[in-house]
Every structure is written in structure tokens, then in C-alpha cells.
């Protein structure tokens, strides 16, 4: 299935003021909340989508 997404770049965090419809507005994977990054807090989401 990875070949299907070869032409698509990784979606980036651009902030709430971004006009790019294909960007994260509030999710910053590297932002630290309560001692963990957002990616660590939401790791279970990847398991649900797999």
C-alpha cells in the first residue's frame, strides 16, 4: 500500500493561521505537553488506523 502514497509528501504543522488545507493547524508532533510530545500522547491513534 505504500506505493499508493509515494507521490504524497508528509503533512506538516503550519499553525492555525495557515491557508494550506492540507496542513495540521493544531497538531505539532514535537510540542511537549505534560512531559511527553504530542506524538507520544497520540501514538494509539496509529494503532487504530493500522
Biopython code that builds the backbone (N, CA, C, O; Angstrom):
import numpy as np
from Bio.PDB.StructureBuilder import StructureBuilder

atoms = [
    (1, "UNK", "N", (0.818, -1.192, 0.000)),
    (1, "UNK", "CA", (0.000, 0.000, 0.000)),
    (1, "UNK", "C", (0.864, 1.259, 0.000)),
    (1, "UNK", "O", (0.380, 2.315, -0.407)),
    (2, "UNK", "N", (2.104, 1.193, 0.433)),
    (2, "UNK", "CA", (2.976, 2.357, 0.475)),
    (2, "UNK", "C", (3.177, 2.954, -0.917)),
    (2, "UNK", "O", (3.332, 4.169, -1.043)),
    (3, "UNK", "N", (3.180, 2.136, -1.954)),
    (3, "UNK", "CA", (3.378, 2.642, -3.305)),
    (3, "UNK", "C", (2.257, 3.599, -3.715)),
    (3, "UNK", "O", (2.484, 4.502, -4.520)),
    (4, "UNK", "N", (1.071, 3.414, -3.181)),
    (4, "UNK", "CA", (-0.062, 4.269, -3.496)),
    (4, "UNK", "C", (0.173, 5.707, -3.043)),
    (4, "UNK", "O", (-0.321, 6.646, -3.668)),
    (5, "UNK", "N", (0.928, 5.882, -1.955)),
    (5, "UNK", "CA", (1.174, 7.201, -1.374)),
    (5, "UNK", "C", (2.544, 7.772, -1.701)),
    (5, "UNK", "O", (2.951, 8.764, -1.096)),
    (6, "UNK", "N", (3.262, 7.180, -2.634)),
    (6, "UNK", "CA", (4.622, 7.630, -2.957)),
    (6, "UNK", "C", (4.694, 9.091, -3.384)),
    (6, "UNK", "O", (5.664, 9.769, -3.045)),
    (7, "UNK", "N", (3.716, 9.598, -4.107)),
    (7, "UNK", "CA", (3.760, 10.967, -4.605)),
    (7, "UNK", "C", (3.266, 12.004, -3.607)),
    (7, "UNK", "O", (3.264, 13.197, -3.910)),
    (8, "UNK", "N", (2.849, 11.571, -2.423)),
    (8, "UNK", "CA", (2.295, 12.496, -1.432)),
    (8, "UNK", "C", (3.339, 12.781, -0.364)),
    (8, "UNK", "O", (3.885, 11.861, 0.245)),
    (9, "UNK", "N", (3.616, 14.070, -0.139)),
    (9, "UNK", "CA", (4.598, 14.450, 0.875)),
    (9, "UNK", "C", (3.990, 14.354, 2.261)),
    (9, "UNK", "O", (2.768, 14.325, 2.410)),
    (10, "UNK", "N", (4.843, 14.303, 3.275)),
    (10, "UNK", "CA", (4.398, 14.252, 4.657)),
    (10, "UNK", "C", (3.654, 15.549, 5.000)),
    (10, "UNK", "O", (4.117, 16.637, 4.654)),
    (11, "UNK", "N", (2.524, 15.440, 5.666)),
    (11, "UNK", "CA", (1.747, 16.621, 6.057)),
    (11, "UNK", "C", (2.468, 17.329, 7.192)),
    (11, "UNK", "O", (2.864, 16.699, 8.172)),
    (12, "UNK", "N", (2.638, 18.634, 7.059)),
    (12, "UNK", "CA", (3.399, 19.432, 8.014)),
    (12, "UNK", "C", (2.491, 20.260, 8.918)),
    (12, "UNK", "O", (1.366, 20.594, 8.545)),
    (13, "UNK", "N", (2.988, 20.584, 10.103)),
    (13, "UNK", "CA", (2.330, 21.522, 11.002)),
    (13, "UNK", "C", (2.655, 22.926, 10.529)),
    (13, "UNK", "O", (3.827, 23.277, 10.395)),
    (14, "UNK", "N", (1.628, 23.739, 10.271)),
    (14, "UNK", "CA", (1.837, 25.105, 9.794)),
    (14, "UNK", "C", (1.156, 26.142, 10.679)),
    (14, "UNK", "O", (1.295, 27.340, 10.435)),
    (15, "UNK", "N", (0.438, 25.717, 11.678)),
    (15, "UNK", "CA", (-0.207, 26.644, 12.599)),
    (15, "UNK", "C", (-1.619, 27.023, 12.191)),
    (15, "UNK", "O", (-2.051, 26.776, 11.065)),
    (16, "UNK", "N", (-2.326, 27.627, 13.132)),
    (16, "UNK", "CA", (-3.739, 27.963, 12.945)),
    (16, "UNK", "C", (-3.975, 28.993, 11.847)),
    (16, "UNK", "O", (-5.066, 29.039, 11.279)),
    (17, "UNK", "N", (-2.984, 29.818, 11.536)),
    (17, "UNK", "CA", (-3.154, 30.871, 10.539)),
    (17, "UNK", "C", (-2.853, 30.420, 9.114)),
    (17, "UNK", "O", (-2.948, 31.216, 8.180)),
    (18, "UNK", "N", (-2.492, 29.158, 8.941)),
    (18, "UNK", "CA", (-2.151, 28.642, 7.611)),
    (18, "UNK", "C", (-3.377, 28.591, 6.706)),
    (18, "UNK", "O", (-4.479, 28.273, 7.152)),
    (19, "UNK", "N", (-3.171, 28.908, 5.435)),
    (19, "UNK", "CA", (-4.232, 28.807, 4.432)),
    (19, "UNK", "C", (-4.165, 27.481, 3.679)),
    (19, "UNK", "O", (-5.013, 27.213, 2.828)),
    (20, "UNK", "N", (-3.187, 26.664, 3.977)),
    (20, "UNK", "CA", (-2.997, 25.381, 3.324)),
    (20, "UNK", "C", (-4.015, 24.375, 3.874)),
    (20, "UNK", "O", (-3.952, 24.037, 5.056)),
    (21, "UNK", "N", (-4.946, 23.891, 3.052)),
    (21, "UNK", "CA", (-5.948, 22.939, 3.551)),
    (21, "UNK", "C", (-5.358, 21.578, 3.894)),
    (21, "UNK", "O", (-5.989, 20.791, 4.600)),
    (22, "UNK", "N", (-4.157, 21.293, 3.403)),
    (22, "UNK", "CA", (-3.514, 20.010, 3.687)),
    (22, "UNK", "C", (-2.380, 20.163, 4.690)),
    (22, "UNK", "O", (-1.285, 19.640, 4.484)),
    (23, "UNK", "N", (-2.645, 20.883, 5.777)),
    (23, "UNK", "CA", (-1.653, 21.038, 6.833)),
    (23, "UNK", "C", (-2.326, 20.874, 8.184)),
    (23, "UNK", "O", (-3.531, 21.081, 8.328)),
    (24, "UNK", "N", (-1.524, 20.497, 9.166)),
    (24, "UNK", "CA", (-2.027, 20.432, 10.535)),
    (24, "UNK", "C", (-2.091, 21.845, 11.077)),
    (24, "UNK", "O", (-1.130, 22.604, 10.953)),
    (25, "UNK", "N", (-3.215, 22.205, 11.679)),
    (25, "UNK", "CA", (-3.378, 23.539, 12.244)),
    (25, "UNK", "C", (-3.032, 23.563, 13.732)),
    (25, "UNK", "O", (-2.503, 24.558, 14.228)),
    (26, "UNK", "N", (-3.326, 22.476, 14.448)),
    (26, "UNK", "CA", (-3.146, 22.455, 15.893)),
    (26, "UNK", "C", (-2.249, 21.329, 16.370)),
    (26, "UNK", "O", (-1.764, 21.375, 17.500)),
    (27, "UNK", "N", (-2.013, 20.330, 15.554)),
    (27, "UNK", "CA", (-1.181, 19.193, 15.949)),
    (27, "UNK", "C", (0.265, 19.452, 15.576)),
    (27, "UNK", "O", (0.606, 19.510, 14.394)),
    (28, "UNK", "N", (1.117, 19.608, 16.582)),
    (28, "UNK", "CA", (2.558, 19.743, 16.383)),
    (28, "UNK", "C", (3.205, 18.553, 17.073)),
    (28, "UNK", "O", (3.280, 18.520, 18.302)),
    (29, "UNK", "N", (3.670, 17.586, 16.313)),
    (29, "UNK", "CA", (4.188, 16.327, 16.853)),
    (29, "UNK", "C", (5.301, 16.533, 17.873)),
    (29, "UNK", "O", (5.471, 15.700, 18.764)),
    (30, "UNK", "N", (6.064, 17.618, 17.767)),
    (30, "UNK", "CA", (7.203, 17.839, 18.658)),
    (30, "UNK", "C", (6.880, 18.695, 19.874)),
    (30, "UNK", "O", (7.739, 18.870, 20.739)),
    (31, "UNK", "N", (5.667, 19.233, 19.967)),
    (31, "UNK", "CA", (5.293, 20.068, 21.103)),
    (31, "UNK", "C", (5.153, 19.196, 22.351)),
    (31, "UNK", "O", (4.542, 18.128, 22.307)),
    (32, "UNK", "N", (5.722, 19.662, 23.455)),
    (32, "UNK", "CA", (5.698, 18.888, 24.689)),
    (32, "UNK", "C", (4.521, 19.323, 25.564)),
    (32, "UNK", "O", (4.357, 20.502, 25.878)),
    (33, "UNK", "N", (3.708, 18.337, 25.947)),
    (33, "UNK", "CA", (2.566, 18.535, 26.835)),
    (33, "UNK", "C", (2.678, 17.550, 27.987)),
    (33, "UNK", "O", (2.727, 16.342, 27.759)),
    (34, "UNK", "N", (2.719, 18.036, 29.203)),
    (34, "UNK", "CA", (2.790, 17.184, 30.394)),
    (34, "UNK", "C", (3.948, 16.183, 30.316)),
    (34, "UNK", "O", (3.800, 15.026, 30.711)),
    (35, "UNK", "N", (5.090, 16.631, 29.809)),
    (35, "UNK", "CA", (6.288, 15.802, 29.785)),
    (35, "UNK", "C", (6.421, 14.854, 28.616)),
    (35, "UNK", "O", (7.429, 14.154, 28.510)),
    (36, "UNK", "N", (5.427, 14.806, 27.724)),
    (36, "UNK", "CA", (5.501, 13.947, 26.540)),
    (36, "UNK", "C", (5.193, 14.784, 25.310)),
    (36, "UNK", "O", (4.505, 15.801, 25.389)),
    (37, "UNK", "N", (5.713, 14.342, 24.174)),
    (37, "UNK", "CA", (5.388, 15.032, 22.929)),
    (37, "UNK", "C", (3.965, 14.659, 22.512)),
    (37, "UNK", "O", (3.413, 13.658, 22.968)),
    (38, "UNK", "N", (3.391, 15.472, 21.650)),
    (38, "UNK", "CA", (2.047, 15.166, 21.160)),
    (38, "UNK", "C", (2.039, 13.817, 20.430)),
    (38, "UNK", "O", (1.058, 13.078, 20.504)),
    (39, "UNK", "N", (3.114, 13.500, 19.736)),
    (39, "UNK", "CA", (3.208, 12.220, 19.029)),
    (39, "UNK", "C", (3.138, 11.055, 20.015)),
    (39, "UNK", "O", (2.511, 10.036, 19.724)),
    (40, "UNK", "N", (3.779, 11.197, 21.185)),
    (40, "UNK", "CA", (3.728, 10.134, 22.188)),
    (40, "UNK", "C", (2.323, 10.001, 22.783)),
    (40, "UNK", "O", (1.850, 8.888, 23.016)),
    (41, "UNK", "N", (1.662, 11.129, 23.027)),
    (41, "UNK", "CA", (0.308, 11.087, 23.574)),
    (41, "UNK", "C", (-0.670, 10.435, 22.596)),
    (41, "UNK", "O", (-1.587, 9.732, 23.021)),
    (42, "UNK", "N", (-0.491, 10.654, 21.311)),
    (42, "UNK", "CA", (-1.445, 10.176, 20.310)),
    (42, "UNK", "C", (-0.960, 8.938, 19.554)),
    (42, "UNK", "O", (-1.471, 8.624, 18.479)),
    (43, "UNK", "N", (0.010, 8.250, 20.107)),
    (43, "UNK", "CA", (0.562, 7.070, 19.455)),
    (43, "UNK", "C", (-0.503, 6.004, 19.209)),
    (43, "UNK", "O", (-0.457, 5.302, 18.198)),
    (44, "UNK", "N", (-1.462, 5.881, 20.128)),
    (44, "UNK", "CA", (-2.513, 4.877, 19.974)),
    (44, "UNK", "C", (-3.350, 5.102, 18.719)),
    (44, "UNK", "O", (-3.934, 4.152, 18.200)),
    (45, "UNK", "N", (-3.422, 6.330, 18.220)),
    (45, "UNK", "CA", (-4.204, 6.615, 17.019)),
    (45, "UNK", "C", (-3.666, 5.851, 15.816)),
    (45, "UNK", "O", (-4.435, 5.376, 14.980)),
    (46, "UNK", "N", (-2.356, 5.736, 15.733)),
    (46, "UNK", "CA", (-1.776, 4.994, 14.617)),
    (46, "UNK", "C", (-2.173, 3.517, 14.691)),
    (46, "UNK", "O", (-2.329, 2.865, 13.658)),
    (47, "UNK", "N", (-2.333, 2.996, 15.890)),
    (47, "UNK", "CA", (-2.730, 1.592, 16.044)),
    (47, "UNK", "C", (-4.174, 1.396, 15.593)),
    (47, "UNK", "O", (-4.517, 0.363, 15.017)),
    (48, "UNK", "N", (-5.013, 2.388, 15.857)),
    (48, "UNK", "CA", (-6.418, 2.282, 15.466)),
    (48, "UNK", "C", (-6.593, 2.358, 13.960)),
    (48, "UNK", "O", (-7.526, 1.771, 13.414)),
    (49, "UNK", "N", (-5.702, 3.077, 13.282)),
    (49, "UNK", "CA", (-5.819, 3.259, 11.835)),
    (49, "UNK", "C", (-5.083, 2.193, 11.039)),
    (49, "UNK", "O", (-5.237, 2.119, 9.820)),
    (50, "UNK", "N", (-4.289, 1.370, 11.706)),
    (50, "UNK", "CA", (-3.498, 0.362, 11.005)),
    (50, "UNK", "C", (-4.332, -0.807, 10.565)),
    (50, "UNK", "O", (-3.812, -1.744, 9.959)),
]
sb = StructureBuilder()
sb.init_structure("model")
sb.init_model(0)
sb.init_chain("A")
sb.init_seg("    ")
for serial, (resi, resn, name, xyz) in enumerate(atoms, 1):
    if name == "N":
        sb.init_residue(resn, " ", resi, " ")
    sb.init_atom(name, np.array(xyz, "f"), 0.0, 1.0, " ", f" {name:<3s}", serial, name[0])
structure = sb.get_structure()
